[in-house]
Amino acid sequence: MLVAVDLSSSTAPHRKDYLKYFRTILDTIGEGDKLLVVKISERPATGESLAIPAIEYETGSVLKNSHKIKAVNLTHSLGALKAFEKLLATHVDETPILEVTQGIPRLLSLYKSERLVMVYLSDMMEYSRTTANFESTKPVFNRKAAEDAFSKLKRDGRIASLQGVTIYVAGARELESDKHNAVVAAARREAVKWFWASYFSASGAKLGENAYAADLLQFDALECNTPNDACRNGVFTQERDKRLTK
């Protein structure tokens, strides 16, 4: 499970939502999973790829007490939640989603897992000096601009290989500055969605019909690793973790 979180200023009003989605994600993680969290920020290749240390969840066996394994894995998730809350206080200037995504295959190769699921917590507004500016106002980023940006990426061989990865996007929405102009907002929103749908298709990833939205839709039912345990009990979505940490 890999989570890429957008820490740009345009996402600041939605950080509480990101925390809610992360709690949902934690409830789907179980034995044998690996949790990777990366931040979408400037110059991602120059620093540490992971925003918090990778977490490898324990797997039960005949030699391991299943109750102890569950307790250890719950402790892992509690630690991840605390680190994620701290991460959300960070703010950055650029949103190089494409550059961060290019580094994902390397991370997945370093932390191999049977489940390849990636969640973007982002408005998906690429803003980088080295790739594209979806926030452009002159001209406004529209379908033609999206097609040109996608074509250039293909020509330059800059589409990441994400074969077998299931993609979810939570937080996709228009810019606050667009809301006064419904036509501009709709055109930009559709252009951005078209771009990412095309990109993920070309990368070999799977993006479901309801997997690109403002909210994390149906994720718990579709991605729960232990449907009779973690998702059903809802340790994080039901805020039971608050009692555990007192």
Contacts in CASP RR format, 6 or more apart in sequence:
PFRMAT RR
TARGET T0000
AUTHOR 0000-0000-0000
METHOD contacts of the structure
MODEL  1
MLVAVDLSSSTAPHRKDYLKYFRTILDTIGEGDKLLVVKISERPATGESL
AIPAIEYETGSVLKNSHKIKAVNLTHSLGALKAFEKLLATHVDETPILEV
TQGIPRLLSLYKSERLVMVYLSDMMEYSRTTANFESTKPVFNRKAAEDAF
SKLKRDGRIASLQGVTIYVAGARELESDKHNAVVAAARREAVKWFWASYF
SASGAKLGENAYAADLLQFDALECNTPNDACRNGVFTQERDKRLTK
1 25 0 8 1.000
1 28 0 8 1.000
1 29 0 8 1.000
1 33 0 8 1.000
1 34 0 8 1.000
1 35 0 8 1.000
1 36 0 8 1.000
1 113 0 8 1.000
1 115 0 8 1.000
1 117 0 8 1.000
1 118 0 8 1.000
1 119 0 8 1.000
2 36 0 8 1.000
2 37 0 8 1.000
2 38 0 8 1.000
2 104 0 8 1.000
2 107 0 8 1.000
2 108 0 8 1.000
2 117 0 8 1.000
2 118 0 8 1.000
2 119 0 8 1.000
3 22 0 8 1.000
3 25 0 8 1.000
3 35 0 8 1.000
3 36 0 8 1.000
3 37 0 8 1.000
3 38 0 8 1.000
3 118 0 8 1.000
3 119 0 8 1.000
3 121 0 8 1.000
4 37 0 8 1.000
4 38 0 8 1.000
4 39 0 8 1.000
4 40 0 8 1.000
4 97 0 8 1.000
4 100 0 8 1.000
4 101 0 8 1.000
4 104 0 8 1.000
4 118 0 8 1.000
4 119 0 8 1.000
4 120 0 8 1.000
4 121 0 8 1.000
4 122 0 8 1.000
5 18 0 8 1.000
5 37 0 8 1.000
5 38 0 8 1.000
5 39 0 8 1.000
5 40 0 8 1.000
5 51 0 8 1.000
5 84 0 8 1.000
5 87 0 8 1.000
5 88 0 8 1.000
5 121 0 8 1.000
5 122 0 8 1.000
6 40 0 8 1.000
6 95 0 8 1.000
6 97 0 8 1.000
6 120 0 8 1.000
6 121 0 8 1.000
6 122 0 8 1.000
6 123 0 8 1.000
7 39 0 8 1.000
7 40 0 8 1.000
7 41 0 8 1.000
7 87 0 8 1.000
7 88 0 8 1.000
7 90 0 8 1.000
7 91 0 8 1.000
7 92 0 8 1.000
8 40 0 8 1.000
8 91 0 8 1.000
8 92 0 8 1.000
8 93 0 8 1.000
8 94 0 8 1.000
8 95 0 8 1.000
8 125 0 8 1.000
8 127 0 8 1.000
9 91 0 8 1.000
9 93 0 8 1.000
10 95 0 8 1.000
10 123 0 8 1.000
10 125 0 8 1.000
10 135 0 8 1.000
10 175 0 8 1.000
10 176 0 8 1.000
11 18 0 8 1.000
11 121 0 8 1.000
11 122 0 8 1.000
11 123 0 8 1.000
11 171 0 8 1.000
12 91 0 8 1.000
13 176 0 8 1.000
14 123 0 8 1.000
14 171 0 8 1.000
14 173 0 8 1.000
15 88 0 8 1.000
17 170 0 8 1.000
17 171 0 8 1.000
17 215 0 8 1.000
18 88 0 8 1.000
18 121 0 8 1.000
18 170 0 8 1.000
18 171 0 8 1.000
19 84 0 8 1.000
19 85 0 8 1.000
19 88 0 8 1.000
21 119 0 8 1.000
21 121 0 8 1.000
21 170 0 8 1.000
21 215 0 8 1.000
21 216 0 8 1.000
21 219 0 8 1.000
22 81 0 8 1.000
22 84 0 8 1.000
22 121 0 8 1.000
23 81 0 8 1.000
23 236 0 8 1.000
23 237 0 8 1.000
23 241 0 8 1.000
24 216 0 8 1.000
24 219 0 8 1.000
24 220 0 8 1.000
24 236 0 8 1.000
24 237 0 8 1.000
25 119 0 8 1.000
25 216 0 8 1.000
25 219 0 8 1.000
26 77 0 8 1.000
26 80 0 8 1.000
26 81 0 8 1.000
26 235 0 8 1.000
26 236 0 8 1.000
27 220 0 8 1.000
27 224 0 8 1.000
27 230 0 8 1.000
27 231 0 8 1.000
27 233 0 8 1.000
27 234 0 8 1.000
27 235 0 8 1.000
27 236 0 8 1.000
27 237 0 8 1.000
28 219 0 8 1.000
28 220 0 8 1.000
28 223 0 8 1.000
28 224 0 8 1.000
28 225 0 8 1.000
28 230 0 8 1.000
28 231 0 8 1.000
29 35 0 8 1.000
29 57 0 8 1.000
29 73 0 8 1.000
29 77 0 8 1.000
29 225 0 8 1.000
29 230 0 8 1.000
30 57 0 8 1.000
30 73 0 8 1.000
30 225 0 8 1.000
30 226 0 8 1.000
30 229 0 8 1.000
30 230 0 8 1.000
31 57 0 8 1.000
31 58 0 8 1.000
31 59 0 8 1.000
31 60 0 8 1.000
31 69 0 8 1.000
31 73 0 8 1.000
31 225 0 8 1.000
31 226 0 8 1.000
32 56 0 8 1.000
32 57 0 8 1.000
32 58 0 8 1.000
32 59 0 8 1.000
32 113 0 8 1.000
32 114 0 8 1.000
33 57 0 8 1.000
33 113 0 8 1.000
33 115 0 8 1.000
33 225 0 8 1.000
34 54 0 8 1.000
34 55 0 8 1.000
34 56 0 8 1.000
34 57 0 8 1.000
34 111 0 8 1.000
34 112 0 8 1.000
34 113 0 8 1.000
35 54 0 8 1.000
35 55 0 8 1.000
35 57 0 8 1.000
35 76 0 8 1.000
35 77 0 8 1.000
35 80 0 8 1.000
36 50 0 8 1.000
36 54 0 8 1.000
36 107 0 8 1.000
36 111 0 8 1.000
37 50 0 8 1.000
37 51 0 8 1.000
37 52 0 8 1.000
37 80 0 8 1.000
37 83 0 8 1.000
37 84 0 8 1.000
37 87 0 8 1.000
38 44 0 8 1.000
38 49 0 8 1.000
38 50 0 8 1.000
38 51 0 8 1.000
38 100 0 8 1.000
38 104 0 8 1.000
38 107 0 8 1.000
39 51 0 8 1.000
39 87 0 8 1.000
39 90 0 8 1.000
39 92 0 8 1.000
40 92 0 8 1.000
40 95 0 8 1.000
40 96 0 8 1.000
40 97 0 8 1.000
40 100 0 8 1.000
40 122 0 8 1.000
41 90 0 8 1.000
41 92 0 8 1.000
41 94 0 8 1.000
41 96 0 8 1.000
41 100 0 8 1.000
42 92 0 8 1.000
42 93 0 8 1.000
42 94 0 8 1.000
42 96 0 8 1.000
42 128 0 8 1.000
43 96 0 8 1.000
44 96 0 8 1.000
44 99 0 8 1.000
44 100 0 8 1.000
44 103 0 8 1.000
45 99 0 8 1.000
45 103 0 8 1.000
49 103 0 8 1.000
49 106 0 8 1.000
49 107 0 8 1.000
50 107 0 8 1.000
51 83 0 8 1.000
51 87 0 8 1.000
52 80 0 8 1.000
52 83 0 8 1.000
52 84 0 8 1.000
52 87 0 8 1.000
54 111 0 8 1.000
55 76 0 8 1.000
55 77 0 8 1.000
55 80 0 8 1.000
56 111 0 8 1.000
57 73 0 8 1.000
57 76 0 8 1.000
58 64 0 8 1.000
58 69 0 8 1.000
58 72 0 8 1.000
58 73 0 8 1.000
59 69 0 8 1.000
60 66 0 8 1.000
60 69 0 8 1.000
70 229 0 8 1.000
74 235 0 8 1.000
74 244 0 8 1.000
77 235 0 8 1.000
77 236 0 8 1.000
77 241 0 8 1.000
78 241 0 8 1.000
78 244 0 8 1.000
78 245 0 8 1.000
81 236 0 8 1.000
81 241 0 8 1.000
94 127 0 8 1.000
94 128 0 8 1.000
94 129 0 8 1.000
95 122 0 8 1.000
95 125 0 8 1.000
95 126 0 8 1.000
95 127 0 8 1.000
95 128 0 8 1.000
96 126 0 8 1.000
96 127 0 8 1.000
96 128 0 8 1.000
96 130 0 8 1.000
96 131 0 8 1.000
97 120 0 8 1.000
97 122 0 8 1.000
97 124 0 8 1.000
97 126 0 8 1.000
98 126 0 8 1.000
98 128 0 8 1.000
98 131 0 8 1.000
98 132 0 8 1.000
98 153 0 8 1.000
98 158 0 8 1.000
98 199 0 8 1.000
99 128 0 8 1.000
99 130 0 8 1.000
99 131 0 8 1.000
101 160 0 8 1.000
101 162 0 8 1.000
102 158 0 8 1.000
102 160 0 8 1.000
103 160 0 8 1.000
104 118 0 8 1.000
104 160 0 8 1.000
104 162 0 8 1.000
104 165 0 8 1.000
105 160 0 8 1.000
105 161 0 8 1.000
105 162 0 8 1.000
108 116 0 8 1.000
108 165 0 8 1.000
115 223 0 8 1.000
115 225 0 8 1.000
116 164 0 8 1.000
116 165 0 8 1.000
116 166 0 8 1.000
117 165 0 8 1.000
117 166 0 8 1.000
117 168 0 8 1.000
117 223 0 8 1.000
118 162 0 8 1.000
118 165 0 8 1.000
118 166 0 8 1.000
118 167 0 8 1.000
118 168 0 8 1.000
118 205 0 8 1.000
119 167 0 8 1.000
119 168 0 8 1.000
119 169 0 8 1.000
119 170 0 8 1.000
119 216 0 8 1.000
119 219 0 8 1.000
120 167 0 8 1.000
120 168 0 8 1.000
120 169 0 8 1.000
120 170 0 8 1.000
121 170 0 8 1.000
121 171 0 8 1.000
122 169 0 8 1.000
122 171 0 8 1.000
122 172 0 8 1.000
123 171 0 8 1.000
123 172 0 8 1.000
123 173 0 8 1.000
123 174 0 8 1.000
123 175 0 8 1.000
124 134 0 8 1.000
124 169 0 8 1.000
124 171 0 8 1.000
124 172 0 8 1.000
124 192 0 8 1.000
124 193 0 8 1.000
124 196 0 8 1.000
125 134 0 8 1.000
125 135 0 8 1.000
125 175 0 8 1.000
125 192 0 8 1.000
126 132 0 8 1.000
126 133 0 8 1.000
126 134 0 8 1.000
127 133 0 8 1.000
127 134 0 8 1.000
127 135 0 8 1.000
131 149 0 8 1.000
132 149 0 8 1.000
133 141 0 8 1.000
134 141 0 8 1.000
134 188 0 8 1.000
134 191 0 8 1.000
134 192 0 8 1.000
134 195 0 8 1.000
135 141 0 8 1.000
135 175 0 8 1.000
136 145 0 8 1.000
137 177 0 8 1.000
139 145 0 8 1.000
140 184 0 8 1.000
140 187 0 8 1.000
140 188 0 8 1.000
141 188 0 8 1.000
141 191 0 8 1.000
141 192 0 8 1.000
142 187 0 8 1.000
142 188 0 8 1.000
142 191 0 8 1.000
143 187 0 8 1.000
143 190 0 8 1.000
143 191 0 8 1.000
143 194 0 8 1.000
145 191 0 8 1.000
146 191 0 8 1.000
146 192 0 8 1.000
146 194 0 8 1.000
146 195 0 8 1.000
146 198 0 8 1.000
147 194 0 8 1.000
149 195 0 8 1.000
150 195 0 8 1.000
150 198 0 8 1.000
150 199 0 8 1.000
150 202 0 8 1.000
153 159 0 8 1.000
153 199 0 8 1.000
154 202 0 8 1.000
159 199 0 8 1.000
159 202 0 8 1.000
159 203 0 8 1.000
160 203 0 8 1.000
161 203 0 8 1.000
161 204 0 8 1.000
162 200 0 8 1.000
162 203 0 8 1.000
162 204 0 8 1.000
162 205 0 8 1.000
163 203 0 8 1.000
163 204 0 8 1.000
163 205 0 8 1.000
164 204 0 8 1.000
164 205 0 8 1.000
164 206 0 8 1.000
165 203 0 8 1.000
165 204 0 8 1.000
165 205 0 8 1.000
165 206 0 8 1.000
166 205 0 8 1.000
166 206 0 8 1.000
166 208 0 8 1.000
166 211 0 8 1.000
166 223 0 8 1.000
167 200 0 8 1.000
167 205 0 8 1.000
167 206 0 8 1.000
167 207 0 8 1.000
167 208 0 8 1.000
167 211 0 8 1.000
167 212 0 8 1.000
168 211 0 8 1.000
168 212 0 8 1.000
168 216 0 8 1.000
168 219 0 8 1.000
169 196 0 8 1.000
169 207 0 8 1.000
169 211 0 8 1.000
169 212 0 8 1.000
169 213 0 8 1.000
170 213 0 8 1.000
170 214 0 8 1.000
170 215 0 8 1.000
170 216 0 8 1.000
170 217 0 8 1.000
170 219 0 8 1.000
171 213 0 8 1.000
171 214 0 8 1.000
171 215 0 8 1.000
172 189 0 8 1.000
172 192 0 8 1.000
172 193 0 8 1.000
172 212 0 8 1.000
172 213 0 8 1.000
172 214 0 8 1.000
173 189 0 8 1.000
173 214 0 8 1.000
174 185 0 8 1.000
174 186 0 8 1.000
174 188 0 8 1.000
174 189 0 8 1.000
175 185 0 8 1.000
175 188 0 8 1.000
178 184 0 8 1.000
178 185 0 8 1.000
178 188 0 8 1.000
179 185 0 8 1.000
193 212 0 8 1.000
196 207 0 8 1.000
196 212 0 8 1.000
197 207 0 8 1.000
197 212 0 8 1.000
200 206 0 8 1.000
200 207 0 8 1.000
201 207 0 8 1.000
210 217 0 8 1.000
210 218 0 8 1.000
211 217 0 8 1.000
220 231 0 8 1.000
220 237 0 8 1.000
221 231 0 8 1.000
224 230 0 8 1.000
224 231 0 8 1.000
233 240 0 8 1.000
234 240 0 8 1.000
235 241 0 8 1.000
235 244 0 8 1.000
END
